[in-house]
Each structure stands twice: as structure tokens, then as C-alpha cells.
Amino acid sequence: MNIKPLADRVLIQPAAAEEKTLGGIIIPDSAKEKPLKGEVIAVGNGTKDEEMVVKNGDTVLYGKYAGTEIELDGEKYLIMRQSDILAII
């Protein structure tokens, strides 16, 4: 993939939603909760006021409504500011 986030932005590949069944009932994709963790794929260079703390390969937690969903080569990603990341696992 050839994408480079700008400034303090980070490209994240969300973890797959966990499949849970309740007594044989299969939960459809539309009812599954969105994952709140993912793997950092690419990071920007930061800004003069904010140094980049996360790096490629980090697993991170982020807020439920953080970032913008984008699709590249059939894969779904999130792009967000580093400040939207809550923790590194």
C-alpha cells in the first residue's frame, strides 16, 4: 500500500469484529459492535507542537466515533489524529 498520512494523522486497520452466538442465534454483520482496537499501518511525521508517539505495528485503542473510514484495495481502514487514540496495548 502506498499511503502516507500527513501531520499528526495515523492510518489504522481495525480488528475484526468478534463473532458471538447466543444459543445458536447468529448475529448479523449489521448488529455486530464495531471494534475499538486496531493495528497502526502508517503514521505521519507529526507537527512542531506534537511529536508522534505511536509507530507502525502498534495495537491501539480508540474512541467509538473516532476517525474517518476509508476503503483501499478492498480493505477498510480508519484515519484519525494521534490525539484520538486512547492507549497503546
Backbone as a chain_set.jsonl record, in Angstrom:
{"seq": "MNIKPLADRVLIQPAAAEEKTLGGIIIPDSAKEKPLKGEVIAVGNGTKDEEMVVKNGDTVLYGKYAGTEIELDGEKYLIMRQSDILAII", "coords": {"N": [[0.846, -1.168, 0.0], [0.479, 2.233, -0.73], [0.363, 4.756, 0.945], [0.607, 7.699, 2.816], [0.041, 9.161, 5.799], [-0.602, 12.59, 6.694], [0.928, 15.149, 8.711], [-0.143, 14.924, 12.027], [-1.576, 12.594, 11.744], [-2.879, 9.203, 11.662], [-2.959, 5.98, 10.207], [-5.106, 3.309, 10.568], [-5.799, -0.156, 10.817], [-8.72, -1.609, 11.556], [-9.46, -4.089, 14.073], [-10.918, -7.298, 13.464], [-14.446, -7.741, 13.832], [-15.74, -9.431, 16.61], [-17.235, -12.619, 16.468], [-20.133, -13.556, 17.929], [-22.293, -15.925, 19.3], [-25.556, -16.595, 20.426], [-26.826, -19.089, 21.977], [-27.104, -20.545, 19.557], [-28.08, -18.611, 17.873], [-27.205, -16.593, 15.252], [-25.456, -13.635, 15.001], [-26.108, -10.944, 12.889], [-23.997, -9.082, 10.525], [-24.654, -6.352, 10.575], [-25.505, -5.916, 13.157], [-23.362, -6.32, 14.767], [-20.962, -5.138, 17.106], [-18.785, -2.426, 16.487], [-15.273, -2.815, 16.335], [-13.01, -1.55, 18.804], [-10.346, -1.398, 18.709], [-7.22, -1.607, 16.979], [-4.651, -2.079, 14.449], [-1.79, -0.102, 13.883], [-0.979, 1.095, 10.764], [0.281, 3.05, 9.207], [2.008, 6.135, 9.888], [2.007, 9.714, 10.271], [4.383, 12.474, 10.025], [4.201, 14.046, 12.243], [3.778, 17.158, 14.081], [5.133, 20.444, 14.7], [4.329, 21.01, 17.23], [3.409, 18.621, 18.245], [4.763, 15.577, 18.917], [5.155, 12.419, 17.311], [3.996, 9.572, 18.865], [2.977, 7.011, 18.561], [3.748, 4.126, 16.513], [4.365, 2.259, 13.466], [2.773, -0.894, 13.427], [1.972, -0.917, 16.095], [-0.584, -1.843, 18.441], [-3.604, -0.351, 19.079], [-6.041, 1.403, 21.114], [-9.057, 3.114, 20.476], [-11.52, 5.774, 20.392], [-15.107, 5.276, 20.125], [-16.356, 6.773, 18.071], [-14.257, 7.828, 16.689], [-12.106, 9.047, 14.101], [-12.053, 8.661, 10.459], [-13.645, 6.594, 8.182], [-12.138, 4.791, 5.563], [-11.705, 3.175, 2.376], [-9.409, 1.071, 0.895], [-8.051, -0.739, -1.71], [-9.985, -2.732, -1.332], [-9.939, -3.174, 1.392], [-10.906, -2.078, 4.672], [-10.142, 0.866, 6.444], [-9.192, 3.139, 9.09], [-8.635, 6.581, 9.425], [-7.15, 8.852, 11.519], [-6.5, 11.478, 13.932], [-3.585, 11.509, 15.992], [-4.201, 12.253, 18.58], [-6.741, 11.231, 18.968], [-6.394, 8.649, 19.662], [-6.623, 6.432, 22.335], [-5.047, 4.659, 23.873], [-2.049, 2.638, 23.838], [-1.664, -0.739, 23.293]], "CA": [[0.0, 0.0, 0.0], [1.296, 3.43, -0.87], [-0.346, 5.893, 1.528], [1.365, 8.316, 3.902], [-0.75, 10.186, 6.484], [0.05, 13.879, 6.868], [0.994, 15.792, 10.033], [-0.284, 14.047, 13.193], [-2.599, 11.591, 11.451], [-2.47, 7.805, 11.755], [-3.799, 5.038, 9.464], [-5.323, 2.144, 11.421], [-6.633, -1.243, 10.316], [-9.489, -2.092, 12.711], [-9.509, -5.527, 14.321], [-12.172, -7.893, 13.002], [-15.491, -7.824, 14.846], [-15.847, -10.778, 17.161], [-18.497, -13.282, 16.178], [-20.698, -14.164, 19.119], [-23.595, -16.548, 19.071], [-26.331, -16.753, 21.649], [-27.666, -20.278, 21.916], [-27.372, -20.928, 18.177], [-28.511, -17.455, 17.093], [-26.064, -15.93, 14.632], [-25.645, -12.183, 14.978], [-25.742, -10.431, 11.563], [-22.941, -8.074, 10.481], [-25.164, -5.023, 10.907], [-25.74, -5.814, 14.596], [-22.107, -6.501, 15.492], [-20.33, -3.903, 17.573], [-17.531, -2.087, 15.821], [-14.135, -2.978, 17.234], [-12.43, -0.302, 19.287], [-8.894, -1.511, 18.68], [-6.709, -1.915, 15.655], [-3.199, -2.037, 14.258], [-1.301, 1.075, 13.171], [-0.389, 0.718, 9.481], [1.173, 4.142, 8.784], [1.917, 7.349, 10.705], [2.549, 10.936, 9.697], [5.635, 12.952, 10.611], [3.93, 14.851, 13.424], [3.812, 18.607, 13.887], [6.135, 21.046, 15.584], [3.773, 21.021, 18.577], [3.067, 17.276, 18.704], [5.655, 14.508, 18.468], [4.437, 11.167, 17.104], [4.307, 8.579, 19.884], [2.665, 5.69, 18.0], [4.563, 3.74, 15.365], [3.82, 1.153, 12.686], [2.715, -2.177, 14.121], [1.371, -0.792, 17.425], [-2.006, -2.109, 18.598], [-4.111, 0.804, 19.82], [-7.462, 1.566, 21.425], [-9.541, 4.433, 20.076], [-12.908, 6.042, 20.736], [-16.137, 4.673, 19.278], [-16.665, 7.605, 16.905], [-13.016, 8.463, 16.249], [-11.575, 8.783, 12.769], [-12.841, 8.628, 9.228], [-13.484, 5.314, 7.5], [-11.78, 4.822, 4.147], [-11.508, 1.845, 1.816], [-8.297, 0.999, -0.045], [-7.804, -2.092, -2.207], [-10.964, -3.652, -0.765], [-9.782, -3.253, 2.85], [-11.4, -0.899, 5.38], [-9.179, 1.469, 7.359], [-9.563, 4.382, 9.747], [-7.578, 7.579, 9.511], [-7.506, 9.742, 12.627], [-5.411, 12.194, 14.577], [-2.973, 10.772, 17.082], [-4.876, 12.61, 19.832], [-7.96, 10.431, 19.089], [-6.014, 7.333, 20.164], [-6.729, 6.447, 23.787], [-3.979, 3.898, 24.521], [-1.295, 1.644, 23.07], [-1.706, -2.028, 24.011]], "C": [[0.896, 1.237, 0.0], [0.507, 4.637, -0.38], [0.47, 6.386, 2.719], [0.49, 9.384, 4.547], [0.069, 11.466, 6.679], [-0.027, 14.336, 8.32], [0.858, 14.759, 11.148], [-1.363, 12.982, 12.992], [-2.005, 10.184, 11.399], [-3.463, 6.962, 10.95], [-3.877, 3.747, 10.266], [-6.179, 1.12, 10.697], [-7.384, -1.802, 11.512], [-9.42, -3.604, 12.832], [-10.86, -6.045, 13.847], [-13.165, -7.953, 14.146], [-15.608, -9.267, 15.319], [-17.225, -11.347, 16.844], [-18.97, -13.977, 17.439], [-22.032, -14.786, 18.738], [-24.268, -16.733, 20.422], [-27.247, -17.957, 21.482], [-28.044, -20.657, 20.496], [-27.865, -19.79, 17.296], [-27.268, -16.761, 16.553], [-26.368, -14.443, 14.519], [-25.22, -11.66, 13.604], [-24.695, -9.33, 11.653], [-23.422, -6.706, 10.929], [-25.373, -4.834, 12.405], [-24.463, -5.974, 15.416], [-21.551, -5.156, 15.92], [-19.032, -3.675, 16.83], [-16.386, -2.274, 16.799], [-13.563, -1.619, 17.625], [-10.918, -0.407, 19.402], [-8.467, -1.888, 17.275], [-5.198, -1.793, 15.626], [-2.826, -0.811, 13.441], [-0.561, 0.594, 11.919], [0.617, 1.773, 9.015], [0.95, 5.346, 9.685], [2.504, 8.532, 9.949], [3.832, 11.34, 10.413], [5.434, 13.732, 11.897], [3.932, 16.331, 13.069], [4.871, 19.169, 14.828], [5.657, 21.07, 17.032], [3.498, 19.623, 19.127], [3.983, 16.231, 18.069], [4.84, 13.215, 18.327], [4.929, 10.122, 18.109], [4.05, 7.168, 19.346], [3.552, 5.414, 16.791], [3.905, 2.568, 14.649], [3.859, -0.135, 13.499], [2.127, -2.118, 15.518], [-0.106, -1.198, 17.365], [-2.55, -1.03, 19.519], [-5.602, 0.681, 20.099], [-7.858, 2.975, 21.03], [-11.015, 4.555, 20.406], [-13.884, 5.491, 19.701], [-16.389, 5.458, 17.996], [-15.432, 8.308, 16.342], [-12.702, 8.112, 14.802], [-12.595, 8.807, 11.649], [-12.57, 7.301, 8.541], [-13.132, 5.541, 6.041], [-11.588, 3.385, 3.683], [-10.424, 1.916, 0.753], [-8.071, -0.452, -0.436], [-8.734, -3.119, -1.563], [-10.877, -3.828, 0.741], [-10.305, -1.967, 3.483], [-10.364, -0.451, 6.406], [-9.818, 2.674, 8.024], [-8.373, 5.316, 9.69], [-8.027, 8.593, 10.558], [-6.273, 10.463, 13.142], [-4.863, 11.341, 15.723], [-3.688, 11.06, 18.411], [-6.193, 11.851, 20.028], [-7.674, 9.022, 19.614], [-5.969, 7.411, 21.689], [-5.559, 5.751, 24.481], [-3.285, 3.002, 23.51], [-1.302, 0.378, 23.909], [-0.369, -2.719, 23.856]], "O": [[1.939, 1.267, 0.654], [0.038, 5.446, -1.18], [0.958, 5.593, 3.525], [0.215, 10.41, 3.923], [1.292, 11.414, 6.812], [-0.934, 13.954, 9.058], [1.649, 13.819, 11.217], [-1.984, 12.526, 13.952], [-0.818, 9.994, 11.135], [-4.669, 7.202, 11.004], [-2.853, 3.156, 10.607], [-7.162, 1.47, 10.044], [-6.775, -2.406, 12.395], [-9.333, -4.316, 11.832], [-11.84, -5.301, 13.834], [-12.786, -8.186, 15.294], [-15.578, -10.201, 14.518], [-18.239, -10.656, 16.939], [-18.303, -14.871, 17.958], [-22.794, -14.228, 17.948], [-23.611, -16.996, 21.429], [-28.329, -17.843, 20.905], [-29.182, -21.052, 20.246], [-28.052, -19.98, 16.094], [-26.38, -16.384, 17.319], [-27.414, -14.048, 14.003], [-24.088, -11.9, 13.186], [-24.513, -8.718, 12.705], [-22.684, -5.975, 11.59], [-25.414, -3.698, 12.878], [-24.482, -5.782, 16.632], [-21.653, -4.165, 15.197], [-18.273, -4.61, 16.575], [-16.513, -1.927, 17.973], [-13.632, -0.66, 16.856], [-10.281, 0.385, 20.097], [-9.252, -2.418, 16.488], [-4.556, -1.456, 16.62], [-3.462, -0.511, 12.431], [0.367, -0.211, 12.005], [1.678, 1.434, 8.491], [-0.153, 5.561, 10.188], [3.381, 8.373, 9.1], [4.307, 10.631, 11.3], [6.409, 14.051, 12.579], [4.071, 16.705, 11.904], [5.433, 18.445, 15.651], [6.467, 21.141, 17.956], [3.368, 19.451, 20.339], [3.977, 16.029, 16.854], [3.945, 12.951, 19.129], [6.122, 9.83, 18.188], [4.808, 6.242, 19.635], [4.04, 6.334, 16.134], [2.982, 1.953, 15.183], [4.847, -0.431, 14.172], [1.808, -3.161, 16.088], [-0.793, -0.936, 16.377], [-2.023, -0.814, 20.611], [-6.324, -0.044, 19.415], [-7.093, 3.921, 21.222], [-11.683, 3.555, 20.67], [-13.522, 5.271, 18.545], [-16.612, 4.862, 16.942], [-15.558, 9.281, 15.598], [-13.0, 7.011, 14.34], [-13.8, 8.95, 11.855], [-11.417, 6.92, 8.338], [-13.74, 6.37, 5.364], [-11.34, 2.489, 4.49], [-10.505, 2.719, -0.176], [-7.915, -1.307, 0.436], [-8.321, -4.244, -1.281], [-11.675, -4.57, 1.314], [-10.168, -0.889, 2.905], [-9.789, -1.261, 7.133], [-10.854, 3.169, 7.579], [-7.233, 4.893, 9.884], [-9.136, 9.123, 10.493], [-5.143, 10.095, 12.82], [-5.588, 10.559, 16.337], [-3.762, 10.183, 19.272], [-6.718, 11.825, 21.142], [-8.596, 8.289, 19.969], [-5.367, 8.319, 22.263], [-5.12, 6.185, 25.546], [-3.846, 2.652, 22.471], [-0.983, 0.413, 25.097], [-0.178, -3.817, 24.377]]}, "num_chains": 1, "name": "protein.A"}
